[in-house]
Amino acid sequence: MSEANILLVDDEPGMLRYIRTLLEVDNYKVETASTGEEAVERVQKGLRPDLVLLDLLMPGIDGLQTLEQLRQAQPGIKIVMLSCVSDTRKVVQAIRLGAQDYLTKPFQKAELDAVIDQCLGTNQQNYPGEVEELAEDVFFVAASPVMRKLRSQCALVANVDIPVLLLGESGTGKEVMGRLIHKLSPRAHRTFLKVNCAAVPADLLESELFGYEPGAFTGATHSKPGKFEICNKGTILLDEIGEMPPTLQAKLLHVLQDQQFSRLGGRSVIKVDVRILAATNINIPEAIANKMLREDLYYRLNAFTLQIPPLRERKEEIPILLKHFMSQMSEQYARSPLPLSPELLQACQDYSWPGNLRELNNFIKRYLVLGDEKLAVNELHPGANGAGAPFDPALEQGDSAAGLKSLARTAKDEAEAEAIARVLQETNWNRKQAAARLQISYKALLYKIRQYGIADKKSHHKLSAGA
């Protein structure tokens, strides 16, 4: 049994006695306080509890104010909120202020035990350095403090049925985070769907999301349900939400507000119960200023925001990710896994990974296929082939033919980059229009923007591709 110290704060004497009894059965050392002021004063005077169980609604300073003051007095303190009402707004506020978890009264001992175990780490559910499988080829790693904190926030917000906005660079794992929220939520046994708003042409996206009735447009011979109907009772992830046309954003706002819509060409109202997650890598203030993203939609989606850090800020996870990707790829391509030498691991640690997990995955794929560790290290080594340049076996041969091929490729790349940059400028950086003029797919354009490092001169930052 544990001998952890727990501070219990509640203004109801009967509830104090009840919870104290539950805790002392498991040999926890329990201190009690009947007001927020008393709890704060005792912590300020030196009490160092391993965990605080804090009532949300109390006279005087309430639970949220007490939470803030306790964290000011002891920044690393772990706090679980207790409440007899399920107030979504206050729960979200508590999570933002740093609460580890919350329990709705009345609760069973098993629920209390599970929350305490998770907060104190006695059941090892923080997944330090472990791979958490979510779906086929989809996994989550929390080997760094920032990702462990994000996972805890996912676990909390998963149980609060509100929209969540996932922000981060291309390839950081926003879809993975969305799947994690779904898996940890009460909707886990229901449908999870991802819709890439940039990959579907604007004129088809509305029918894709909301469905259509016969005669809604040329070729619509029968009725068809949209993603929202298919995903009823489940979770939908709207990827690259900043690429959704503003007119369609207004209809999405209506769904967020009223959970109802009409099919394209239809008159009847369809009611749905769908949890909406949204992901983007755009500059939000700039998108709102340029009327690309409706401000009212942003505030609706932004009930809770999770900012996913780039891989360069969580390098502790690189060895784990390398091993996992190698295991996946070797099975997929029916090859024996290749060794990850100290030199290769160090090169991976030193590299900045602008493409994040997606780039790391492709790097392992190329290493496994080519089977040459020297090429792999040179690819990542600054100054060799250009930092992060794709594998080019011809460059390693050192003959004149290889040199000519390299020069031809360089000239072609420079010409292509120049042409893309010119069209982007002419279309005022409307990437969909630019892709159409260049006669390439939207995804191909995003890849080439990243490949050539083409920067938007207006925003002074490099564009990221994908989500």
Secondary structure, DSSP 8 states (H G I E B T S, - for coil): ----EEEEE-S-HHHHHHHHHHHHTTT-EEEEESSHHHHHHHHHTT---SEEEEESS-SSS-HHHHHHHHHHHSTT--EEEEESS--HHHHHHHHHTT--EEEESS--HHHHHHHHHHHHTTT-TT-BT-EEEEETTEEEEB-SHHHHHHHHHHHHHHTS-S-EEEE-STTS-HHHHHHHHHHHSTTTTS-EEEEETTTS-HHHHHHHHH-B-TTSSTT--S-B--HHHHTTTSEEEEETGGGS-HHHHHHHHHHHHHSEE--BT--S-EE---EEEEEE-S-HHHHHHTTSS-HHHHHHHTTSEEE---GGG-GGGHHHHHHHHHHHHHHHTT-------HHHHHHHHHS--TTHHHHHHHHHHHHHHH--HHHHHHHHSTTSSSTT----GGGGT-SHHHHHHHHHHHHHHHHHHHHHHHHHHHTTT-HHHHHHHHTS-HHHHHHHHHHHT-EETTTTEE-----
